Amino acid sequence: MRRPTLTSIAFAAAVACGALPAAAATLRVQLPADIRSIDPGVNRDHNTDAVVLHMVEGLVAYADDATPKPLLAESVEIAPDGKSYTFRLRPGVKFHNGAEMTSADVVWSWNRYMDPKTDWRCLSEFDGRGTVKVESVTASDPRTVVFRLDKPSALFLASLARTDCAMAAVLHKDSVKADGSFDKPIGTGPFKLGEWKRSEYVRLERFADYAALPGKPDGLTGSKRPLVDELRFVVIPDSATAKAALLKGDIDIVPDLANADVVELKKGSPVKLSVVSHMGLVGLIIQTRDPVLGNVKLRRAIAAALDKPELVAAVTDGLGKANGSIVPSLSGYHGKVQDEDIAYDPAAAKKLIAEAGYKGEKIVMLANKRYPQSFNTAVVAQQMLQAVGLNVEIEVLEWATQLDRYSKGNYQIQAFPYSGRMDPSLSFESMTGPKDKQPRKLWDDPQVQALLDKSTVVADRAERQAIFDELHRRFLADVPMVMLYNGIAGGATTPKVKGYVSSLTSLPRAWEVSNGE
């Protein structure tokens, strides 16, 4: 019999004491760890973002296709030179204290973020150290804000929408105390802060005057109506405890289940599941400067030896789908060209191996057990590669050690996960660059780098698509990595919960979600 953990005992006690009311107007969401702060984009992590982004909003936000679209902005106009962005604000948007949002609030919020004392997560993205420098932000009238950049940037809106930046949320100045220190987020989101009881829960309250966009929910934008009176994020670190609480009805939403738990709950469980792929990348990264794997024919042989649909089905418990492109399947830039891939063909793989002059040299594939899919990917891939005559061995490392080997470029092959980037330029940038200066980079090609640099400047959608198409074709030709699939976000709810959908960011979204008959 499984002994109750301290976490499960504390959780049961909280329920018994009435700390977690089960009224129909309450929605209880599991958090695997406590939040770090309530200051948007400051001292944050993934759990913190999950809570804070229910209280605050930015000018733009990521839609379901991973492109930035207006949220607090009604429209965005880009100047012909690409260096000026004019945001027209939506009328009638109110802060949690009842004040109406104006352009002055946007300017005040931005100036606070750009003050180094704030310690904003994304300061370096906009002060000239990153892809762009915001030279000025001005309010030309109460509903118009103009951002002026030092140079054109196709990534400016995407950077503004980043969830780790808290979407550069617009706050009311009363969010800070008289001495300038942060007090609480007075934002425009569908919920406002109620109470944060550290290590136990964060309670948010419905914002009755929330100004919702018309239409349907769309990622982190679109309609975001609060449909419950109270939203409670409950800290339950133990996944087994969280799953048990869900099945008992003591918790309403578990946003991120392990794949095996999703499969288990599919079998006769009354809970409802929402499973989507997200923007993370999982694949085999290859050291192109290795004496053996520097031969591109051998790298192509590796790609041709892998039955990707079978491999992905095995390591994701049948939940994932193969994707051979760096551009995630959910991205608005993933089209027919990105569907092209090196076909599974063992005979062709053996021919390429012979042409490469391979003599049976040992090839070591690094993996870790912190991320089970990474280890399982290595095991299945090893079997497929050995079947065509490649002498592949697996070396299992602690994740920190594997990451260090990755950073130093000290490996032959690794089964490796990349965290999600919302724009294809950022996905390609994570692996493209000069190895002499940045050993962690996979793809060192000046022509590829020039295409990538252009994609960060050009704002025209069709022109960017053409660049990403060309980068994908070159990626398949050079094979610095065998891309396999995008990560999986699997959420579960009790039967009474309606409207909950897992997101491409894997962050829970409790707006447009009801709880009750």
C-alpha positions in Angstrom: 0.0 0.0 0.0 1.4 3.4 -1.0 2.2 5.6 2.0 0.7 9.1 2.0 3.3 11.8 1.3 3.6 15.0 3.4 2.2 16.8 0.3 -0.9 14.6 0.2 -1.5 14.9 3.9 -1.2 18.7 3.7 -3.5 18.8 0.7 -6.1 16.6 2.5 -5.9 18.9 5.5 -6.4 21.9 3.4 -9.6 20.4 1.9 -10.9 19.4 5.4 -10.3 22.8 6.8 -12.2 24.5 4.0 -9.2 26.2 2.5 -10.2 24.8 -0.9 -13.9 25.5 -1.4 -15.6 23.3 -3.9 -18.3 25.7 -5.0 -19.3 25.7 -8.6 -18.0 29.2 -9.0 -14.5 28.1 -8.0 -12.0 26.6 -10.3 -9.0 24.8 -8.7 -5.8 24.4 -10.8 -2.8 22.4 -9.8 0.6 24.1 -9.6 3.6 21.7 -9.3 5.5 24.4 -7.3 4.9 27.7 -5.7 5.2 30.9 -7.7 8.3 33.0 -7.2 6.7 36.5 -7.2 3.6 38.4 -8.4 5.7 41.1 -10.2 5.2 40.5 -13.9 8.3 39.3 -15.7 10.4 39.7 -12.6 11.8 36.8 -10.5 9.7 34.4 -12.5 9.5 30.9 -13.7 7.0 28.8 -15.7 4.6 28.4 -12.7 4.8 32.1 -11.9 3.9 32.9 -15.5 0.9 30.6 -15.3 -0.6 32.6 -12.5 0.5 36.2 -13.4 -0.7 36.0 -17.0 -4.3 35.6 -15.7 -4.0 39.0 -14.1 -2.0 41.1 -16.6 -2.0 41.6 -20.4 0.2 43.3 -23.0 -0.3 45.2 -26.2 0.0 41.9 -28.2 -0.1 38.2 -27.3 0.6 34.9 -29.0 -2.3 33.4 -30.9 -2.9 29.6 -31.4 -0.7 29.7 -34.5 2.2 31.2 -32.4 2.1 34.5 -34.1 1.7 37.8 -32.2 -1.8 39.4 -32.5 -3.4 42.5 -30.8 -4.6 42.2 -27.3 -4.7 45.5 -25.5 -3.9 47.1 -28.8 -6.8 47.5 -31.3 -4.4 47.8 -34.2 -0.6 47.9 -34.9 0.8 49.9 -37.8 4.4 49.4 -38.9 6.2 52.3 -40.6 7.6 51.7 -44.1 11.2 51.8 -42.7 10.3 49.1 -40.1 11.6 51.3 -37.3 8.4 52.7 -35.9 5.4 50.8 -34.4 2.2 52.7 -33.7 -0.3 51.0 -31.4 -3.9 52.1 -31.3 -5.3 51.1 -27.9 -8.7 49.5 -27.4 -11.3 51.8 -25.8 -13.0 51.0 -22.5 -10.3 48.7 -21.1 -10.1 49.1 -17.3 -7.6 48.2 -14.6 -8.5 46.2 -11.6 -8.8 49.4 -9.6 -11.5 50.8 -12.0 -9.2 53.3 -13.8 -9.4 53.3 -17.6 -6.2 52.4 -19.4 -4.6 55.1 -21.5 -1.4 55.5 -23.5 0.2 57.1 -20.4 -0.1 53.8 -18.6 1.7 52.1 -21.5 4.5 54.6 -21.3 4.8 54.4 -17.5 4.9 50.6 -17.6 7.5 50.5 -20.3 9.8 53.0 -18.5 9.5 50.9 -15.3 10.5 47.7 -17.2 13.5 49.5 -18.8 14.8 50.7 -15.4 17.5 48.2 -14.5 16.4 48.4 -10.8 13.2 46.6 -11.8 15.3 43.6 -12.9 12.8 42.7 -15.7 13.6 39.4 -17.3 13.6 40.9 -20.9 15.5 44.1 -20.4 18.4 42.9 -22.5 16.0 42.1 -25.4 15.1 45.8 -25.8 18.0 47.9 -24.6 20.4 47.1 -27.5 22.0 44.0 -26.1 19.5 41.8 -28.0 18.1 42.0 -31.5 16.8 45.5 -31.2 16.9 48.7 -29.1 13.8 50.7 -28.3 14.9 54.3 -28.5 11.7 55.9 -27.4 8.1 55.2 -26.4 5.7 58.2 -26.7 2.0 58.8 -26.3 0.8 61.0 -29.1 -2.8 61.0 -27.7 -4.6 59.1 -25.0 -5.2 56.0 -27.2 -2.0 56.0 -29.3 1.5 54.9 -28.4 4.5 54.9 -30.7 7.6 52.7 -30.2 10.7 53.8 -32.1 13.5 51.3 -32.8 17.1 51.7 -33.8 16.7 49.3 -36.7 14.0 47.2 -38.3 13.2 44.0 -36.5 10.8 41.2 -37.5 11.0 39.9 -33.9 9.9 43.0 -32.1 6.2 42.0 -31.7 7.2 38.4 -31.0 9.5 39.6 -28.2 6.8 41.9 -26.8 4.4 38.9 -26.6 6.9 36.5 -24.9 5.3 34.9 -21.8 8.5 35.0 -19.9 8.4 38.8 -20.3 4.8 38.8 -19.0 3.9 40.1 -22.4 5.4 43.5 -21.4 2.2 43.9 -19.4 0.5 47.2 -19.0 0.1 48.1 -15.3 -1.5 50.9 -13.4 1.0 53.0 -11.6 -0.6 52.1 -8.3 1.0 48.7 -8.7 4.0 50.2 -6.9 4.3 51.8 -3.5 5.2 55.4 -2.8 8.9 54.4 -2.4 8.9 52.7 -5.8 8.8 49.1 -4.6 6.4 46.7 -6.1 3.1 46.1 -4.3 0.7 44.0 -6.4 -0.2 43.7 -10.1 -3.0 46.1 -10.9 -3.5 44.9 -14.5 -6.3 44.5 -17.0 -6.6 40.7 -17.0 -9.7 38.6 -16.4 -8.8 37.9 -12.8 -7.3 40.0 -10.0 -5.2 39.1 -7.0 -7.0 37.8 -4.0 -4.5 36.1 -1.7 -1.2 34.4 -2.0 -0.6 31.9 0.8 2.9 30.8 0.2 3.6 27.2 -0.5 -0.2 26.5 -0.4 -2.2 28.4 -3.0 -2.7 31.6 -4.9 -6.4 32.8 -5.0 -7.5 35.0 -7.8 -10.9 36.8 -8.1 -13.1 37.4 -11.1 -12.7 40.9 -12.5 -16.3 41.9 -13.2 -15.3 44.8 -15.5 -13.0 42.8 -17.7 -13.1 44.0 -21.3 -13.1 40.9 -23.4 -12.3 40.8 -27.1 -15.2 39.5 -29.3 -15.1 36.1 -30.9 -13.4 32.9 -29.7 -10.3 32.4 -27.5 -7.1 32.4 -29.5 -4.0 31.4 -27.6 -3.3 34.1 -25.1 -5.5 36.6 -27.0 -9.0 36.5 -28.3 -11.9 36.2 -25.9 -10.8 35.7 -22.3 -13.9 36.0 -20.2 -13.7 35.0 -16.5 -16.5 32.4 -16.1 -15.9 31.5 -12.4 -15.9 33.8 -9.4 -12.7 32.4 -8.0 -9.6 30.9 -9.5 -7.4 29.0 -7.1 -3.9 27.7 -8.0 -3.1 25.0 -5.5 0.5 23.9 -5.0 0.7 20.1 -5.3 4.3 19.1 -6.2 3.7 15.3 -6.3 2.2 14.2 -9.6 0.6 11.1 -8.1 -1.1 13.2 -5.5 -2.3 15.6 -8.1 -3.8 12.8 -10.2 -5.5 11.3 -7.2 -6.9 14.7 -6.2 -8.3 15.1 -9.7 -10.0 11.7 -9.7 -11.5 12.4 -6.3 -12.7 15.8 -7.5 -10.6 17.7 -5.0 -8.8 19.6 -7.8 -10.5 20.6 -11.1 -7.5 20.9 -13.5 -4.1 19.3 -13.8 -2.5 21.2 -16.7 0.5 19.0 -17.5 0.3 15.2 -17.1 3.0 12.7 -17.9 2.3 10.9 -21.2 1.9 7.6 -19.4 -0.7 9.2 -17.1 -2.6 10.6 -20.1 -2.7 7.1 -21.6 -3.8 5.6 -18.3 -6.6 8.1 -17.8 -7.9 7.5 -21.3 -8.9 4.0 -20.2 -12.2 4.2 -18.5 -11.5 7.3 -16.4 -14.3 9.9 -16.1 -11.9 12.8 -16.4 -11.7 14.8 -19.6 -8.4 15.2 -21.5 -6.9 17.9 -23.7 -3.7 16.9 -25.5 -1.9 19.2 -27.9 1.7 19.4 -29.3 3.6 22.5 -28.1 6.6 24.4 -29.5 9.4 22.4 -27.9 11.7 20.4 -30.2 13.0 16.8 -29.6 15.6 15.2 -31.9 19.0 13.8 -32.3 21.7 16.6 -32.5 24.9 15.6 -34.4 28.4 17.0 -34.0 29.3 17.9 -37.6 32.9 18.4 -36.7 33.3 14.8 -35.4 35.8 12.8 -37.4 33.2 10.2 -38.2 29.9 12.2 -38.3 31.5 15.1 -40.2 30.6 13.1 -43.4 27.3 14.4 -44.5 26.4 11.1 -46.2 26.6 9.4 -42.8 24.4 12.0 -41.3 21.9 11.5 -44.1 22.1 7.7 -43.5 21.2 8.2 -39.8 18.1 10.2 -40.9 17.1 7.6 -43.5 17.5 4.8 -40.9 14.9 6.2 -38.5 11.2 5.2 -38.9 10.0 8.4 -37.3 6.3 7.6 -36.9 7.2 4.4 -35.2 9.8 6.0 -33.0 7.6 8.9 -32.0 4.6 6.7 -31.3 6.9 4.5 -29.0 8.4 7.4 -27.0 5.2 9.5 -26.6 2.8 6.6 -25.9 1.1 7.2 -29.2 0.3 10.8 -28.4 2.9 12.6 -30.6 3.3 13.0 -34.3 6.5 13.1 -36.3 7.8 16.5 -37.4 11.0 16.7 -39.4 11.2 20.5 -39.3 12.7 23.0 -36.9 9.5 25.0 -37.5 7.0 23.5 -35.0 3.8 21.9 -36.4 1.6 24.5 -34.7 3.4 27.4 -36.1 1.7 29.6 -38.7 4.9 29.2 -40.7 4.7 25.4 -40.9 3.5 24.7 -44.5 3.9 22.1 -47.2 7.7 22.7 -47.5 8.1 22.0 -43.7 6.2 18.7 -44.2 9.1 17.5 -46.5 11.5 15.1 -44.8 14.2 12.5 -45.4 12.2 9.3 -46.1 12.6 6.2 -44.0 14.6 3.9 -46.2 16.9 1.3 -44.6 18.3 0.3 -48.0 19.2 3.8 -48.9 20.7 4.2 -45.4 23.0 1.2 -45.9 24.1 2.5 -49.4 25.0 5.9 -47.9 26.9 4.2 -45.1 29.0 2.3 -47.6 29.6 5.5 -49.7 30.7 7.3 -46.6 33.4 4.7 -46.0 32.2 3.8 -42.6 34.3 1.0 -41.0 32.2 0.2 -37.9 33.6 3.0 -35.7 31.8 3.3 -32.4 29.3 6.2 -32.3 28.3 7.3 -28.8 24.8 8.7 -28.2 24.3 10.7 -25.0 21.0 10.7 -23.1 19.6 11.3 -19.6 16.8 10.0 -17.5 15.6 13.3 -16.1 13.5 13.6 -19.3 12.2 10.1 -20.0 11.3 10.8 -23.6 15.0 11.7 -24.2 16.2 8.4 -22.9 13.5 6.4 -24.6 14.3 8.3 -27.9 17.9 7.2 -27.6 16.9 3.5 -27.0 14.6 3.2 -29.9 16.9 5.2 -32.2 19.8 3.0 -31.3 17.9 -0.1 -32.3 17.0 1.4 -35.7 20.6 2.6 -36.3 22.1 -0.7 -35.4 19.7 -2.4 -37.8 21.4 -0.7 -40.7 25.0 -1.4 -39.5 25.9 1.6 -37.3 27.8 0.8 -34.2 25.9 3.0 -31.8 26.2 2.9 -28.0 24.2 4.9 -25.4 25.9 6.7 -22.6 23.5 7.9 -19.9 24.5 11.1 -18.1 23.1 13.3 -15.4 21.2 16.1 -17.2 23.6 18.8 -15.9 26.5 16.8 -17.3 24.8 16.3 -20.6 24.0 20.0 -20.8 27.6 20.8 -20.2 28.8 18.5 -22.9 26.2 20.1 -25.2 27.4 23.6 -24.3 31.0 22.6 -25.1 30.2 20.7 -28.3 31.8 17.6 -26.7 29.7 14.8 -28.2 28.9 12.8 -31.3 25.1 12.4 -31.0 22.7 13.4 -28.3 19.0 12.7 -27.8 18.2 16.3 -26.9 15.1 18.5 -26.1 14.9 22.2 -26.9 12.5 24.4 -25.1 9.9 26.1 -27.3 10.5 29.2 -29.3 7.5 30.9 -30.7 9.1 32.4 -33.8 10.9 30.2 -36.4 13.8 32.7 -36.4 14.4 32.0 -32.7 14.1 28.2 -33.3 16.8 28.3 -36.0 18.9 30.8 -34.0 19.1 28.3 -31.1 21.1 26.0 -33.2 22.7 28.1 -35.9 26.0 30.0 -35.6 29.8 29.9 -35.5 31.0 26.9 -33.5 34.4 28.5 -32.8 32.7 31.3 -30.8 29.7 29.3 -29.6 30.5 25.6 -29.4 26.9 24.7 -28.5 25.7 25.6 -32.0 24.9 22.8 -34.4 24.9 24.4 -37.8 27.9 26.5 -38.8 27.2 27.8 -42.3 27.7 31.4 -43.4 25.0 31.3 -46.0 22.5 29.8 -43.6 23.5 32.5 -41.0 22.9 35.2 -43.6 19.4 33.8 -44.3 18.7 33.6 -40.6 19.8 37.2 -40.1 17.5 38.4 -42.9 14.6 36.6 -41.3 15.0 38.7 -38.1 14.7 41.9 -40.1 12.2 41.3 -42.8 8.6 41.9 -41.6 6.7 40.8 -44.8 5.0 37.5 -44.0 5.5 36.0 -47.5 9.1 36.9 -47.6 9.8 35.4 -44.2 8.0 32.2 -45.3 10.3 31.9 -48.3 13.3 32.3 -46.0 12.1 29.6 -43.7 11.3 27.3 -46.6 14.9 27.7 -47.9 16.3 27.1 -44.4 14.3 23.9 -44.1 15.6 22.6 -47.4 19.2 23.3 -46.4 18.6 21.7 -43.0 17.5 18.5 -44.7 20.5 18.6 -47.0 23.1 19.3 -44.2 21.5 17.2 -41.4 23.1 19.0 -38.4 20.1 17.4 -36.4 17.5 14.8 -37.1 14.3 16.6 -35.9 11.8 14.1 -34.6 8.7 15.6 -32.9 7.4 18.5 -30.9 6.7 18.2 -27.2 3.3 17.2 -25.8 1.1 19.1 -23.4 -1.6 16.9 -21.9 -4.1 18.5 -19.4 -7.0 16.8 -17.6 -10.1 18.1 -15.9 -13.0 16.8 -13.9 -16.2 16.1 -15.9 -17.9 19.3 -14.8 -15.2 21.6 -16.2 -16.2 23.0 -19.6 -14.0 24.9 -22.1 -10.5 23.9 -20.9 -8.0 23.4 -23.7 -4.3 22.8 -23.3 -2.1 25.4 -24.9 0.9 25.5 -27.2 2.9 27.2 -24.4 1.9 24.4 -22.0 0.6 27.2 -19.6 -2.8 26.7 -18.2 -5.6 29.0 -19.4 -8.5 29.3 -17.0 -10.4 32.0 -18.9 -13.5 30.9 -20.9 -13.6 27.9 -18.5 -16.6 27.1 -16.3 -17.1 24.6 -13.5 -20.5 23.1 -12.8 -23.5 21.7 -14.5 
